[in-house]
Amino acid sequence: AQNPGNTVISANIIVTPELDGCVGLPESFAITTVDPIPVVLDPEDQLHCAGDMTNDVIFTGPNPITSFIWTNDNTSIGLPASGTGDINSFAIENSSFGIQDATITVTPEFNGCFGNPETFVLSVKPVPNVFVTPVSQEHCSGELSEEIFFTGDIAGTQYDWVNDNISIGLGPNGVGDIPPFTVDNTTGVLQTATISVVPTFDGCEGDTELATIIVNSISTVVISSGIDEYCHNEPTIDYNFNGNNGSTVYDWTNDNTSIGLPASGSGDISSFVTSNTTFENQVATITVQPVLNGCDGIVE
């Protein structure tokens, strides 16, 4: 017996014997039910980025008490190879660098009768990554930066970056590698810029990576006195050096040690007794080099 619909059928069968025109007493029996052929409605395909939550897959059909048996041909997406009933939302996976397709085949079952299977596809796009080179760099103001390269495992990935400190001479955002530029710091204190880069491929965003550019300030020097004249054996004044940063080191050189001052030193020059044992005027030029965090400042 067949039942192409979705209702239970009952039938009474009557059998009457006949021989040479003689009809015997009839007998009857009943076929109480014929199970309907179960049906499943075809679920929609889904497309996601790796790490996304899928949509719930709810299997339905005309007969509300139908069971649904499904198989999955690609377990790498994070779904088992088989199961029964609806497929609840799950974090879909793709550890490869290309799209992954999983074909899910669902078969309806009712009282041991199986209907025609339906298939749908769960597709998972890969999430891109990014490698930053160099991760960090440090410069003195006025120097040329190193180029920052962005690379990844998926060809065609786009790299969008944001800079949190434009005072160093770099714009607030951009796309792709960052070419060399002249770094700047006029603040008098160390400046740090953090570059955040996000890889994007086919609508999927990867994890953010960071690059750091440190720019040291260039220090200045103010000398307490300019050109001074002394007589032999006369003490000088104290020469104090100041600038735009209290951490500056002042290195100085002297081109004429015959006046009683060493050839070089660091810091202020305390008063000393001048000397001239010749019969001519002696001139000594003191050059002061301010140094801050390893960066040479403006010489006086």
Backbone torsions as a table, in degrees:
resi	resn	phi	psi	omega
1	ALA	NA	147.1	179.9
2	GLN	-123.2	148.2	176.6
3	ASN	-140.2	93.4	-178.2
4	PRO	-75.3	-10.9	-179.5
5	GLY	-88.4	-154.6	-175.4
6	ASN	-131.1	29.7	178.0
7	THR	-121.9	156.3	176.9
8	VAL	-82.1	134.3	-177.4
9	ILE	-112.3	135.6	172.2
10	SER	-117.6	141.1	-178.4
11	ALA	-143.4	137.8	172.8
12	ASN	-101.6	129.7	-178.4
13	ILE	-110.0	124.0	178.3
14	ILE	-109.8	128.9	-179.4
15	VAL	-117.8	122.6	179.2
16	THR	-114.2	122.2	179.1
17	PRO	-79.8	148.1	178.8
18	GLU	-144.8	136.1	178.8
19	LEU	-146.0	119.4	179.0
20	ASP	51.2	42.2	176.5
21	GLY	83.5	-2.2	179.2
22	CYS	-99.3	127.6	-177.3
23	VAL	-100.2	129.2	179.4
24	GLY	-90.8	-174.4	-179.2
25	LEU	-74.7	135.1	179.7
26	PRO	-74.4	152.3	171.6
27	GLU	-126.4	154.5	-179.1
28	SER	-133.2	155.0	170.5
29	PHE	-146.5	164.6	-174.1
30	ALA	-120.6	135.8	163.5
31	ILE	-98.0	105.3	-168.2
32	THR	-73.3	-39.3	180.0
33	THR	-144.5	153.5	166.3
34	VAL	-127.3	117.7	-176.7
35	ASP	-66.1	136.1	177.3
36	PRO	-72.0	155.4	174.9
37	ILE	-76.3	121.7	-178.1
38	PRO	-72.3	154.0	-177.8
39	VAL	-133.7	144.0	173.0
40	VAL	-123.8	134.9	176.2
41	LEU	-77.9	138.1	-174.4
42	ASP	-68.8	118.4	177.5
43	PRO	-68.4	159.3	178.8
44	GLU	-78.2	147.4	172.0
45	ASP	-66.3	156.9	177.7
46	GLN	-132.7	145.7	177.7
47	LEU	-130.5	125.8	-175.5
48	HIS	-138.9	162.4	166.6
49	CYS	-86.9	148.4	176.9
50	ALA	-55.7	136.0	-179.0
51	GLY	95.1	-15.6	177.5
52	ASP	-71.6	159.8	170.9
53	MET	-88.8	131.9	178.1
54	THR	-73.1	167.1	170.1
55	ASN	-80.0	147.0	173.2
56	ASP	-58.5	138.6	175.1
57	VAL	-105.0	109.4	-178.7
58	ILE	-105.5	115.9	179.3
59	PHE	-85.5	132.2	-178.5
60	THR	-135.5	161.0	176.3
61	GLY	-164.5	173.0	-177.9
62	PRO	-61.7	-31.2	-178.9
63	ASN	-97.1	113.5	-172.7
64	PRO	-66.9	-15.1	-178.3
65	ILE	-104.4	18.8	175.7
66	THR	-70.2	141.9	172.3
67	SER	-96.8	153.4	-177.4
68	PHE	-128.1	124.9	-179.7
69	ILE	-112.8	128.9	-177.0
70	TRP	-129.6	154.8	174.8
71	THR	-129.7	152.0	-178.6
72	ASN	-126.1	127.9	-175.7
73	ASP	-91.9	4.4	-179.2
74	ASN	-147.0	91.7	-175.9
75	THR	-76.4	-8.2	-179.1
76	SER	-66.0	-13.8	179.8
77	ILE	-82.0	-4.1	178.6
78	GLY	100.5	7.7	178.0
79	LEU	-110.1	136.0	179.6
80	PRO	-59.3	169.0	-177.4
81	ALA	-72.5	-21.9	-178.6
82	SER	-160.1	165.2	178.5
83	GLY	-178.5	179.3	177.3
84	THR	-130.0	150.8	177.7
85	GLY	80.3	-172.0	-177.5
86	ASP	-62.8	158.0	176.5
87	ILE	-108.1	108.0	-179.1
88	ASN	-70.8	157.2	177.9
89	SER	-53.9	138.8	178.0
90	PHE	-146.5	160.7	178.2
91	ALA	-76.7	111.4	-174.4
92	ILE	-79.5	146.5	-171.3
93	GLU	-120.9	151.8	170.9
94	ASN	-161.3	102.7	-179.2
95	SER	-94.4	4.8	179.5
96	SER	-92.5	-177.4	179.0
97	PHE	-108.4	14.9	176.0
98	GLY	-134.0	171.6	-179.3
99	ILE	-69.9	143.3	177.6
100	GLN	-116.3	128.6	177.7
101	ASP	-111.5	131.2	174.2
102	ALA	-118.5	123.4	178.5
103	THR	-95.7	120.0	-179.4
104	ILE	-102.3	123.2	178.2
105	THR	-108.5	122.6	-177.8
106	VAL	-116.7	132.1	-178.5
107	THR	-119.1	127.2	177.8
108	PRO	-81.6	145.5	-179.5
109	GLU	-139.2	137.2	176.7
110	PHE	-146.2	116.9	178.3
111	ASN	52.2	41.3	177.6
112	GLY	83.5	-2.7	177.3
113	CYS	-99.0	133.2	-177.5
114	PHE	-110.0	134.9	177.1
115	GLY	-93.5	-175.7	179.8
116	ASN	-70.9	134.1	178.9
117	PRO	-74.0	155.6	172.3
118	GLU	-123.8	155.6	179.5
119	THR	-127.5	150.5	170.8
120	PHE	-145.6	165.8	-171.9
121	VAL	-122.0	132.1	168.3
122	LEU	-103.5	114.1	-178.5
123	SER	-106.6	136.5	-176.8
124	VAL	-124.6	117.8	176.4
125	LYS	-83.7	145.5	-179.6
126	PRO	-73.1	152.7	174.5
127	VAL	-97.1	126.5	-176.7
128	PRO	-75.3	162.4	174.7
129	ASN	-124.9	172.5	179.1
130	VAL	-144.4	137.1	172.3
131	PHE	-111.4	132.1	-176.5
132	VAL	-108.5	129.5	179.1
133	THR	-137.3	122.2	-9.4
134	PRO	-79.2	158.8	179.2
135	VAL	-73.3	-35.9	179.5
136	SER	-144.7	153.8	176.1
137	GLN	-153.4	153.1	-178.5
138	GLU	-134.4	135.1	-176.0
139	HIS	-140.3	163.6	168.3
140	CYS	-90.0	149.2	178.2
141	SER	-56.0	134.3	-179.0
142	GLY	96.9	-12.4	178.4
143	GLU	-82.0	165.8	177.1
144	LEU	-91.2	130.7	-179.8
145	SER	-74.5	165.3	170.5
146	GLU	-81.0	147.4	174.9
147	GLU	-67.7	140.1	178.2
148	ILE	-104.8	120.9	-178.4
149	PHE	-103.3	139.3	174.5
150	PHE	-116.6	125.0	178.1
151	THR	-133.8	165.1	179.5
152	GLY	-159.3	176.6	-176.6
153	ASP	-83.9	-13.1	-177.7
154	ILE	-112.2	116.2	178.6
155	ALA	-62.7	140.4	179.2
156	GLY	91.3	2.2	178.3
157	THR	-67.4	140.0	175.2
158	GLN	-99.0	138.5	-178.2
159	TYR	-116.6	109.5	178.4
160	ASP	-101.9	131.2	-177.6
161	TRP	-126.7	153.9	178.7
162	VAL	-131.5	135.8	-179.9
163	ASN	-109.5	127.5	-175.4
164	ASP	-91.7	3.4	-178.9
165	ASN	-147.8	91.0	-175.9
166	ILE	-77.6	-6.4	-179.1
167	SER	-66.0	-15.6	-179.1
168	ILE	-81.5	-3.8	178.4
169	GLY	102.1	6.1	177.8
170	LEU	-108.5	141.0	-178.9
171	GLY	-64.3	170.7	-174.7
172	PRO	-73.9	-23.0	-178.1
173	ASN	-163.7	168.8	179.0
174	GLY	-178.1	-177.9	-179.8
175	VAL	-130.0	133.0	176.7
176	GLY	86.7	-173.3	-176.4
177	ASP	-56.4	153.1	178.3
178	ILE	-104.8	108.8	-178.9
179	PRO	-69.0	165.4	178.2
180	PRO	-59.4	145.9	176.0
181	PHE	-147.9	160.7	179.6
182	THR	-80.2	114.7	-178.3
183	VAL	-75.4	154.1	-173.7
184	ASP	-137.7	143.2	173.4
185	ASN	-155.9	102.6	-179.8
186	THR	-106.8	12.0	-172.9
187	THR	-83.8	-23.4	-174.8
188	GLY	89.4	-6.8	176.5
189	VAL	-129.6	158.6	-179.5
190	LEU	-59.1	138.2	178.1
191	GLN	-119.2	134.7	177.9
192	THR	-120.1	129.0	176.2
193	ALA	-114.4	128.9	177.3
194	THR	-105.8	123.1	-179.9
195	ILE	-100.7	117.8	178.6
196	SER	-101.4	123.3	-178.1
197	VAL	-119.0	133.4	-178.8
198	VAL	-117.8	122.1	176.0
199	PRO	-84.3	138.8	179.4
200	THR	-132.8	133.5	176.6
201	PHE	-144.3	123.2	176.3
202	ASP	53.5	39.7	177.7
203	GLY	83.7	0.2	-179.6
204	CYS	-107.4	130.3	179.3
205	GLU	-98.5	136.8	175.6
206	GLY	-94.4	-174.5	-179.2
207	ASP	-71.2	144.5	178.0
208	THR	-75.1	136.1	173.3
209	GLU	-118.7	159.9	-172.7
210	LEU	-121.3	147.3	168.9
211	ALA	-127.8	146.7	-177.1
212	THR	-124.4	133.0	174.1
213	ILE	-120.2	119.8	178.1
214	ILE	-105.7	129.5	-179.3
215	VAL	-122.2	116.0	177.2
216	ASN	-82.1	144.0	179.9
217	SER	-74.1	150.9	172.0
218	ILE	-92.1	124.5	-177.5
219	SER	-88.4	157.4	174.6
220	THR	-114.1	170.9	178.1
221	VAL	-136.8	137.4	173.7
222	VAL	-117.8	125.7	-178.3
223	ILE	-99.4	133.2	-172.9
224	SER	-66.8	-18.2	-179.6
225	SER	-146.2	158.0	-178.5
226	GLY	-103.5	-108.3	-179.4
227	ILE	-91.8	124.6	179.5
228	ASP	-125.8	147.2	176.8
229	GLU	-119.5	139.3	-179.9
230	TYR	-135.3	158.2	171.2
231	CYS	-94.0	159.1	177.2
232	HIS	-53.7	135.9	179.8
233	ASN	69.3	14.5	177.4
234	GLU	-94.5	134.4	178.2
235	PRO	-73.3	143.7	177.0
236	THR	-85.1	173.1	170.0
237	ILE	-80.3	169.0	169.8
238	ASP	-74.8	136.3	176.2
239	TYR	-106.9	111.0	-177.9
240	ASN	-105.8	137.9	-178.1
241	PHE	-111.4	132.9	177.9
242	ASN	-133.4	163.2	179.3
243	GLY	-158.5	-161.7	-175.4
244	ASN	-89.4	4.8	178.5
245	ASN	-147.3	126.8	-176.1
246	GLY	-67.1	-14.1	-179.2
247	SER	-91.4	1.4	-177.3
248	THR	-66.0	140.1	172.9
249	VAL	-102.6	135.3	-177.6
250	TYR	-111.8	107.6	177.1
251	ASP	-97.1	133.2	-178.2
252	TRP	-129.5	155.0	175.5
253	THR	-128.9	151.3	-179.3
254	ASN	-124.9	125.7	-175.9
255	ASP	-89.7	4.5	-179.6
256	ASN	-148.0	93.2	-175.8
257	THR	-76.5	-8.5	-178.3
258	SER	-66.6	-13.4	-178.5
259	ILE	-83.0	-4.0	178.4
260	GLY	101.6	9.7	178.7
261	LEU	-114.1	135.1	179.9
262	PRO	-58.7	168.3	-177.5
263	ALA	-71.2	-23.5	-178.2
264	SER	-160.2	165.2	178.0
265	GLY	-175.3	-176.1	-179.1
266	SER	-138.2	138.4	-179.8
267	GLY	89.6	-171.9	-179.0
268	ASP	-61.4	155.3	176.3
269	ILE	-105.6	109.6	179.3
270	SER	-71.8	159.5	-179.7
271	SER	-54.4	138.1	176.7
272	PHE	-141.0	162.6	-179.1
273	VAL	-87.8	120.7	-178.7
274	THR	-72.6	159.9	-178.6
275	SER	-141.1	142.6	172.5
276	ASN	-154.3	99.9	-177.7
277	THR	-95.4	7.5	178.0
278	THR	-95.2	-175.4	178.1
279	PHE	-109.4	21.2	178.6
280	GLU	-131.2	160.2	172.3
281	ASN	-65.1	139.0	176.5
282	GLN	-112.4	131.9	179.8
283	VAL	-116.1	128.2	176.7
284	ALA	-119.1	128.2	177.0
285	THR	-102.2	122.1	179.3
286	ILE	-100.9	121.7	178.2
287	THR	-105.6	126.5	-176.7
288	VAL	-111.6	124.2	179.1
289	GLN	-110.8	110.7	174.9
290	PRO	-76.5	137.1	179.7
291	VAL	-130.4	128.8	179.5
292	LEU	-135.3	119.7	179.6
293	ASN	53.0	39.2	178.6
294	GLY	81.6	2.3	-178.7
295	CYS	-105.4	127.0	176.1
296	ASP	-76.2	131.1	179.5
297	GLY	-93.7	-157.1	-176.5
298	ILE	-83.1	124.0	-175.4
299	VAL	-78.8	139.8	172.6
300	GLU	-123.6	NA	NA
